[in-house]
Structure formats: C-alpha cells, structure tokens
Amino acid sequence: MLSGIIFFRGNERGPDASTNSVTRNADITLGKVLPEVYNRFSEGAAKVTKKDVETVIIAEGVEGLPKAVDDLKLIDDQGKAQTYAVDTDPLREVLDKIEERAAYGQPSTGASLSNHFANEPFGWELDVTRLLAVCLIKAGKAEVTIKGSVIGNSKVAEAKKDLMNNNIFRSASFRPRESSDTMTPEEKVKFTDRFQQVFGKQPPSILTPEDMHFSLCVELKKHEPDILEVRDITAQYGLPAMETIRAGGDLIREILVSQPVSALKVFTESYRQVKETITLSTAIQRRLDEPSLQFILEAKEVLSNLAKQLKEEKPEDEDLLTKINSLSVCLSDYDMHDKLPDLKQFARAVKQEWEELFEKLANERVDAYSKAIVDLTALDGWGELNSEVRDELKGPLSDRVVKPEPKACH
C-alpha cells in the first residue's frame, strides 16, 4: 500500500517517505488535505463537552463560562459590558443560516443545522453547533420550539434536559427572535400573501394583529383534528411521514396558543411547513384506509422476515435483490401513500419468491426423509425388530415426511 501514490485535486499528496506506518501516513495525508476540504473548520475547532453546553444553558450571564466559549470567540468584550458576539463568526454564521431558512418560510431544525455545519466547508461537531445555537438563544437573537413550547432566553435553563437530548435537539425548530409587538404594513402584506398560499384565499381582515390571528386560527382549527388523527396513524404504523406530521402539528399548536404578533410572525416564517403538513395529512387520510394500513404492516413483515430469509438462501440472485431493494425503498418513501400500487407489487413479488423457495425446500425435505425411511427399513435385520422398536426408530423420520405449511405473512 505504501508503494502507491496519493492524489488530491490533481496534486500528489503522499505517501510520506519518513514513515512505514499506514496509519501514520494516513494521518499525515489527511492533515494536509482536510484543511482544504473543511476550510472553515478552524472557526469551530474547539473541544466542546456536554458539560460545557449545560454550563452555558444555566448561566445567568457571560461571566465564568467554559474555556470552549473563549476558544470559539463567542464573547464580545469591546463595549462597556460583555455580550455574546452575535455579529461575528461563528455565531453570525449560524444566525445567518437560521434567518435564511426563515426568509423562505422554513424553520431551522437542530438536525438541519447540525447536518449543514458538519459538512464542508465547516466540519463542526454536533456539540459545537448545539453550543452556538444555545448562545444565540441566550443572546436573545433566536428562539427554539420544543414539543410545541416556544423557548426564549428567559426559559432556556428550564429546557436544559431537552436541549441536551440529541433526538429532541435534532427535532427542535429554531427561528430568529422578533421583539416587536406590532406589525409593519410590509409584514401585513407578507402575511396576506402567505395566508393566500396556504389556504387559497385572502384573510377577512388585516386591520389589527388580533383580527389577523383570529382568521388564521379559524383556518388552522379546521385542519387540526385531521392532523392529530394522522399523527397517531403515522406513529402507530411507523410511516415515513411521521416526523414531518409531528413537527408540523407542534408548529400549528404553537401558532394557535401564542400571542397574536408572535403567532403571525411564526406563521409568516414557517408557512411552507404549515402548508406541507396540511397537504400531507389530507393525502394520507384520504388514501390510507384500514385495509391499506394493514397491507403496509404485512409489507413491513415481508421485508423484515421473508426478505431476510431469501437473502440468506439466495445471496447471489440479482433479480431477487432488486425486488427486495425496491420494496425497501418504497417502504421508506416519504410519499408512500401515493405509491400503494408499487408497494403492493413489490411486496407480492418478494412474497412469491419466498413461497416458491419454501415450496422447493419443503419438497426437498419430504424427499430426503422419505428416502431416509426407505434406507432405514432396507437395513439388514430390520424385519427382525419388534414393532415397538421399529416405530421408535422410524417415528422421528415419519414426522418429518409431512410437508410443512408456511407460517409467515399469510
């Protein structure tokens, strides 16, 4: 391996002649090229522990914060009082991303933020991104929605357990925090446009935020019962759309219970998610009746049980593996409810393959044990044994001559 040549972006990068260790050579080469791939890694290059993040969450100010905060240059001490450095990177970069998605009507989930900053050109660890998001909340520049509750800087300490849970953090929604209690004419125009896009009509009145919020709640409450029902269905049957429906339902509940101005701004920023949730829940409810849902469970059983057995028996059968992969893709498809004919086709094809294989193996078993009985009874001295001994010897073989019935996925 060390006699070869390593190229990166057209340039020779190794191996290094100073060592005969493959591991050491890999470290040396990666040390040269990774800074070119992740050329902004240095902005988040700090050792951040969960304890560091917890300390920042519960801190009452910016004094005595962990070393990681200093390493990342998250404190601005140029003014009269120390504050979070929200106008410089890396905090500015994270806030820009949150604001960018909000401008397109989409909140930034913890998952979207952590995935974005884990990729090039950043390469930041999850806890680095989590710390930066927490600092933005503490600085009053962002707020997060967790389990339907909006959390700002005054309540962030109460949410420590949820923010530190990886699954909950990844499903949380982050938005820019607006401090104004009024709406400008431009914001009212934008709300009207978003309302039209989601509900297909103009709001009855935009004279006051209270009027606008009332109109919004009337429309959302028409859909909320169906969304809650579909949320339960997707959870019960493990449908791919489960997380989308859950997050969208939490967002709608937040809009319904929040104060008018806050609710209107959340809707304006997240209208695409609201529309997607309503459209998706309506489609699922219309297309997935009880027989269809039961078939989905059967298809899952075919994939998890029968397909597994088939791959063990016929690992080189490309046609079979294609059928199994098609079934797997269909079951994980976000729009599975629109592809029931394909799902049924793939599931039945895999099940038929299993039934044919079962039939073949069952016949081979019957033949093998039948032959074993013939061979046994042809042995010298068989006829000299009494019937009780003969039955005892032949009994286990006779039991297996009976052709078994398939027991999986009837």
N, C-alpha and C positions, 0 to 999 in steps of 0.2 A: 504493500500500500504506500509506503514511504518513497518508493521509487517513481511514483507518478508525479503529475503536475496539477496544481490547483489554479483555475482561472476564475476571476470575478470581474464582471463588467469589462471583459476584454483584456484584463491585465493579469499577469502571472502573480499568484499570491502564496506560493509555497510548493512543497513543504519546506520547513526550516531545517537547514543542514546542521544546526547546532544541537539537535536532539534526535534520539532514535525512538522516542515515545510517541505513539499515535495520539494518545490523549493530550500530551503536551503540545504536539503540533497543531491539533485541532484548536486548543485554547489560544495559541499564538495567532493562528489564521483568523479565528473569529474576533480576536481582539483588534485586528487590523480592519476588518470589513464591517463589523456591526455598527461602528460609529457612522459609517457612510449610509447604512440602511436606516438606522434609527438616529438621525442627525439631531433630534431634539430630545434624546434620552436624558441628556445632562440636566435638563430643566426639572425632571422628576427623579433624578438619581439620588435618592436618599433612602436610608434604612428606616422604613416606617413599620411599626408594630401595631397590633390591635390595641395594646395598652396606650400607645401614643394617641390614636384616634379617640379612644374613650376619654383620655385626659382633656383633649380639646373640646369634646362634646359637653363635658360637665363644667368646664372652666367658666368663671364669671367675667373674665376679662382676657387680656392678651399677655398678662404677666405670668412668668413661671411655666411657660408652655414647653413641651418636649424639644429636644435637640433637633428632631426631624423638621420642626417648624422653621427653625433658623436655617437649617441646611437647604431647605426649599425656598428660602427668602420670602416667606409668607407674611412678614410683619413690616409695615411701613412706619419707620420711626423718624421721618423727616419733619413732621409737624409738631405741634405742641403736645399732642398725645399720640401714643402708639395705636395704630389701627391695622386691620388686615389690608394687605397690599393688593387690593382688588383691581387696580389699574395697570398692574404689571404681571407678566407671565411668572408662574404658570396659572395663577388664579384667573387672570384675564382671559386666557385661552379656554379654560373650562366654561367661564361665564359666557364667552362669545358663542360657544357651541350650544349652550342652553338657549341663549337668545335667538340663535339662528334657527333652531328647530321650532321654537315658539312662533317665530315670524311666519312659518309655514303651517301653523295650526297643529303642531305635534309636540307633546311634552318630551323631555329627555328622560328616559328611564335610567336607572342605575346600570342596567345591562348595556344600553346603547352607549352610555358614557364610558364604562369600563372597557367595552369592546373597541370603541373608537381610539381611546388613548393607549390601549395595549398594542395596537397595530402601528406600523411605520407612519410617520417618522418619529413616534414617541417611544413606544415600548415600555410604558409605565406599568407598574404592578397595581393590582386591584386596590390594595390598601392606600397607595399613593392617591389614586383617583378618589377613593372614599374620603380621605382626609381633605382633599381640595374641595369636594362638594360640601363637606361639613363646614369648612371655613367660610364658604360663600353664604351658607345659611346663617352662621354666627355673625357675619358681617351685614346681614340684612339685605343681601343682594339676590338671594334666591330663597325659595320655599319648596318643601317637599310634601307630597301626598303619600301617606302610608295607610293602607287599609281604609281608605275613604276619609281620613282625617288630614287636614292641612296643618303642617308644622312649620312655624317660622322660628326666628332666633329666640323668642321668649319661651318656646316649648321644646326646643331641641334636646335639652337634657332629659326630658321625660321619654324621649324616643330612643334613648341610647341602645336599649336591648334590640329594638327593631333595626336600627341603622347598622348594628354590628353583626346582624344575621345576614349571611351572604345572599340567601334566597330572597329575603324580604327586601334587602337593599337593591338587588337587581330588578325587582318588580316595582320599586318606588318610582314616582314621577317627579321630576324636578322642573321648576319654572322660574322665570325671573319674578322677583317680588315687586309689586306695584304698591306704592304708599299712598297714592292719591285716593280720596273718597269721592271724587267727581269724575265725570266723563267728558272729554272734549268732543266738539262736533265731529272731528275726524274719527274718533273712537266709535261714536254712534253710527256713522256711515259704515265703518268696517263691521260693526256688529250686525247691522242690517244686511249687509252682503253675506256674511257667514250664516245668518239665520235663513236667508233665501236658499243658500246652497244646501243646507241640511234638511230643511222642511219643505222647500219648494214654494214658499210664499213669503210675503213681507210681514214683519211684526205689526200688530194692530196699532201700536203707539210707541214712539221713542221720545216722548216729552220728558220723562224722568227715568232714572235708573230703576225705580220701583215698578213703573209700567213695563219697562223692557224685561225685567226679571220675571214679572208675573206672566208675561206672554211666553217667555222661554220655559218656565216651569209647567205651564199648561201643556205645551207640546211634549216635553220630556216625560211627563207623567202618563201620557198616552202610551208610551213605549216601555216605561219602566217595568210593569208587571211581566211583559213578554221577555224582556232581557233577563229578569231574575229567574224566570222559568227555564230559559235556555241555559243560563249559567249553571243551574242544577243538573240539567240534562248533560251538558258537556263534561261536568265533573263526574257524574255517575258513570258515563260511558267512556271517559278518557279521550274525548275528541280533541284533535289538534288545535281547534279554535278556543279551547277552554281558557287559556291565559288571556287572550285578547278580550273575550267576553267579560271575564272577571275584572280586568283593569278598566274596561270601558264602563262597566256597571258602577265601579267605585268612583270613577270620574263624574258620572251623571249624578250620583248621590251627593257628591261634594258640591256640585253646582246647585242642587236643589236646597241644600241646607245652609249654604254660605250667604253672607250679606250681599245685597244686590250688586254693588260695584265690583266686589271681588269675584262674585259668580259670573258676571258678564265678561270680565276680562279673562277668566279661566276658559269660558266657552269660546271667546274670540281666538284665544291662543291654541285651543285644542279641538276646534270644530271638526277637523278631519277625523280624529279619533271618535268623536261622538257619532258622526255620520257612519263611520265604518262599523261601529258597534250596533247601531240601529239596523243597518242594512244586513249585516251578518246574522244577527239574531232572528230577523224576519225570514231570511233564507233558510236557516236551519230549522226553524219552527214549521215552515211550510213543507219542506222536503223530507224531513226525517220523522216519519210516523213510527209507531211502535214496531211493526214488522221490520222496517229498515234498521232501526236501532238494534234489534235482536240479531239481524244479519251481520251488523258491524261486529258485535260480540263474537259471533261464530267465525267471522273472517280473522279476528284477532287470535282466536284459538287455533285456526288453521296455520297462521303464521308462526305462533309461538310453540306449537306442539307438532303438527304434522310436517310442516316445512323443515323443522329441525331434524326430525327422523329421516326425511328424504335426503337432506344434505349429508347425513352420516352414511346412508346406504349408497347414494349415487353422487359422490362429491365431484365427479368429472363431467357430469351431464350438463352441458352449457345451456341447452334449451330449458331444462328444468330450473337451473339457477336464474335464468332470465325471467321465468314466470314468478319465481319467489321474490326476486328483486322488484318486479312490477307491483306485486301485492304489497310489499313493504313500503314502497314509495307512495302508493295510493292511500294506505292507512295513515301515513304521516302527513298527507297533504292538507294544508290549511283549508282548501276548498273541497274536502272530501264529500260534503253533502251535494256538491254539483256533479260528482263523478261516481254515483252509485252504480250505474251500468258497468263501468270499468271495474269497480271494486268486485262486483258480483262475478264478472267474467274471470278475473284473476284468481279469486278465491276458489271458484269452482274448478278452474284448471289445475290448481295445486292440489285440491282435494281429490280430483280424479286421478292425478298421478299417484297420490298416496294409496287410493283404493286399488289401483292396478298393481302397485308394488305389494300391497298387503295380500291381494289375491294370489300373486305369484309365490310369495314366501309361504303363505298358508298351504298352498298345494304342494310345495316342496316339502313342507313339514309332514303333511299327511303321507306323502310318498316315502319319505325317509323312515317314518315309524312303521309304516306298513311293511316295508322291506325288512326292517329290524325284527318284526314279528315272524315273518317268513323264515328269516335266517335262524331265529331262536328255535322255532319249532322243528327245523330241519337238523338240529344238532343231534348227534348220537346219544341215545339214552333218554331223549325227551319223552318218548312213549312209555318208558318205564316209571316215570314220576307219577305220583298220585295226583288227582285233580286239584287238590288244595294247593300243592306246591306249584303246579303249572299255573294256576290262576294268580298266585302271589308273584311269580316271575313275569308273567305276561301282562298283569294288570296295569302297571305304570305306562307300558308302551301302548296298550289299548286305549288308555285315557287320552293319549296324545294323537291318536289317529283321527279323532273327531275334529273336524275343521272348525277353527275358532271364528267367532264373529267380531268384526271391528267394533271397538268401543269408543273411539274418539270422534267427536264432531259429527254426530248423526244429523 
